[in-house]
Amino acid sequence: MTEIKQLFYFNWKYRNYKASTFINGLFYFLGRIPFIGKIVPTTMLYQEYGLKKEFTAIKLLFSLALSFLLHGIPFIISFFISKGLSDVVGSPITIFFVWLFLFNLIGSCLGELFLSLEKQEIQFIINFRVSKEDYIKRKTILGTVEGVIFSLPGLLIVGLIEKNVLLYLLIGIFSLISYSLLWSVVNLHLTLIRRRLLAKLAVCLLVAGLEVGLIFLLIQSNGLFAFQEKFVSWVSAFIFLIMCLPFFYLYVRFNQFDAFSRQMFASSEIMINYSEKNTKDQEYYLGEGKKMKLEKENNETDLSSLKGSKYINALLFSRFKTSLRKQLIYRIIGITVIMLLISLTFRFIPMSISEVKFERIVYNFLPIMFFILYILSFGKKVVQTIFVNCDSSMLAYPFYRESKAIVRGFFYRFLKIFYYNGIISLTIYLGLLFFNLLNHQILSTDLLLLFLFVMLSLTILFSFHELFIYYILQPFTSDFQVKNPVYKLVDGVFYGIAYMSLQIKTAGVLYALLVSGISIIYFIIGLIVIVKFAPRTFKLKN
């Protein structure tokens, strides 16, 4: 009982701390606005405790209400999916069944395996000297309890709709607890292995694949409704209850919690302490590079066969390989989930769209793809990383500024950026092929080939552009200031072009060929400029 009280005490204390921080920030922001600042002076940060306490209470109530609302969204989405599935199978598929399989199982898998601490949680642990191990250990238990509480209104409504409140409540509550504990135990073990991100990704994809495969087979064999009737029963409620006990035992008896909490906490703590030291300009133009500096690892690759700038570049990327790969995996997960949801939605929810009209939709999506690839590109991240962690020091040495070394370094780095961007583009394209295959090949071969050509052209463009303007304009100083206003202008213009592409409502073959042609011409001309001028422009600014 004492442990439970302690659990809720720390949670309430953290929520109160979070709300108080928000109110202080709000008062500070309002106090800096002309005219309004006279009504809400910044002195309220240090006095008027009664008023601030009232605002904090309101913020707490609002955050609790928002949590109930957010946990209700999966039930709303499940309602629409169940309607589509019911039309496909010709029998009523319940909201609860969709929620149980899609959001409860897969949602808890993603939520627990990729568990992380928020910035304010780290600050709370540091400021209030809370035990890291105890906090992280309780976080999962508390998250499970909160998930059950916030899901109760949705479960009650579903139970009322199905006219069996008690059964749906019990299955919902016990399944939430058992799934959460199951994936928490899996997360404890996977977090301590070396290739934890790949392992977690593999587990998530395996679970999602098995679930989608099972549903697909049941639909094809007309057995989905019968499976639902057998699964949503008192026996299932009892099985979920029994499942809770061994998983809870395995969780609380885990004997490497100290190592787990250190692994989870260390990088977040470093990032928070460091981020407060950055200026706004440095954060925008070099923030990613400085962040990567903190995440570098000792090199384990044998590079003894390399010399000079080749060795330096290879060493640089080998040290940041894990961090870059982690960010690549996050992008792949996001793209895969989105493409999977789109594919399944169009497959199982009937839509009266002809093939010609659908191809027109895909054509109109090309300008949006320009902006998406711009946002997901590794170009800016890699450029910032190589300056902060390599060029800011090495440009002081004559051998590093030799023409051949600069040109070779450029091509080596371009190929590395192209590698990461290429995997992102390939993931999107494979998602499109999967969509086409799942939806009876609704897209023509000509469109797929054109889409591939555009993706390749844009991948080259976004892999080349950031590195090109970095080598030609080289705007940074040794103390990480941005001294070249042209660099800021070019960066802003390129972002403007990417943003304006979102405003294009209709596109076709002409747009695709025009964008691809300009990208390739820009790339070819840029290569000539790099070879001729980069040895003269790629210097450290004073």
Stockholm file with secondary structure:
# STOCKHOLM 1.0

chainA/1-542         MTEIKQLFYFNWKYRNYKASTFINGLFYFLGRIPFIGKIVPTTMLYQEYGLKKEFTAIKLLFSLALSFLLHGIPFIISFFISKGLSDVVGSPITIFFVWLFLFNLIGSCLGELFLSLEKQEIQFIINFRVSKEDYIKRKTILGTVEGVIFSLPGLLIVGLIEKNVLLYLLIGIFSLISYSLLWSVVNLHLTLIRRRLLAKLAVCLLVAGLEVGLIFLLIQSNGLFAFQEKFVSWVSAFIFLIMCLPFFYLYVRFNQFDAFSRQMFASSEIMINYSEKNTKDQEYYLGEGKKMKLEKENNETDLSSLKGSKYINALLFSRFKTSLRKQLIYRIIGITVIMLLISLTFRFIPMSISEVKFERIVYNFLPIMFFILYILSFGKKVVQTIFVNCDSSMLAYPFYRESKAIVRGFFYRFLKIFYYNGIISLTIYLGLLFFNLLNHQILSTDLLLLFLFVMLSLTILFSFHELFIYYILQPFTSDFQVKNPVYKLVDGVFYGIAYMSLQIKTAGVLYALLVSGISIIYFIIGLIVIVKFAPRTFKLKN
#=GR chainA/1-542 SS CHHHHHHHHHHHHHHHHHHHHHHHHHHHHHHTSTTHHHHSCGGGGTSCHHHHHHHHHHHHHHHHHHHHHHHHHHHHHHHHHHHHHHHHHSSCCCHHHHIIIIIIIHHHHHHHHTCCCCHHHHHHHHHTTCCHHHHHHHHHHHHHHHHHHHHHHHHHHHHHHHTCHHHHHHHHHHHHHHHHHHHHHHHHHHTTSTTHHHHHHHHHHHHHHHHHHHHHHHHHTTCHHHHHHHHSSHHHHHHHHHHHHHHHHHHHTCTTHHHHHHHHHHHHHHHHHHHTTCCHHHHHHHHHHHHHHHTCCCCCSCCTTCCHHHHHHHHHHHHTHHHHHHHHHHHHHHHHHHHHHHHHHHHHSCCCCCHHHHHHHHHHHHHHHHHHHHHHCSHHHHHHHHIIIIIHHHTTSGGGGSHHHHHHHHHHHHHHHHHHHHHHHHHHHHHHHHHHHHTTSCSCHHHHHHHHHHHHHHHHHHHHHHHHHHHHHCCBBTTSCBCCHHHHHHHHHHHHHHHHHTTCCCCCHHHHHHHHHHHHHHHHHHHHHHHHHHHHHCCCBC
#=GC SS_cons         CHHHHHHHHHHHHHHHHHHHHHHHHHHHHHHTSTTHHHHSCGGGGTSCHHHHHHHHHHHHHHHHHHHHHHHHHHHHHHHHHHHHHHHHHSSCCCHHHHIIIIIIIHHHHHHHHTCCCCHHHHHHHHHTTCCHHHHHHHHHHHHHHHHHHHHHHHHHHHHHHHTCHHHHHHHHHHHHHHHHHHHHHHHHHHTTSTTHHHHHHHHHHHHHHHHHHHHHHHHHTTCHHHHHHHHSSHHHHHHHHHHHHHHHHHHHTCTTHHHHHHHHHHHHHHHHHHHTTCCHHHHHHHHHHHHHHHTCCCCCSCCTTCCHHHHHHHHHHHHTHHHHHHHHHHHHHHHHHHHHHHHHHHHHSCCCCCHHHHHHHHHHHHHHHHHHHHHHCSHHHHHHHHIIIIIHHHTTSGGGGSHHHHHHHHHHHHHHHHHHHHHHHHHHHHHHHHHHHHTTSCSCHHHHHHHHHHHHHHHHHHHHHHHHHHHHHCCBBTTSCBCCHHHHHHHHHHHHHHHHHTTCCCCCHHHHHHHHHHHHHHHHHHHHHHHHHHHHHCCCBC
//
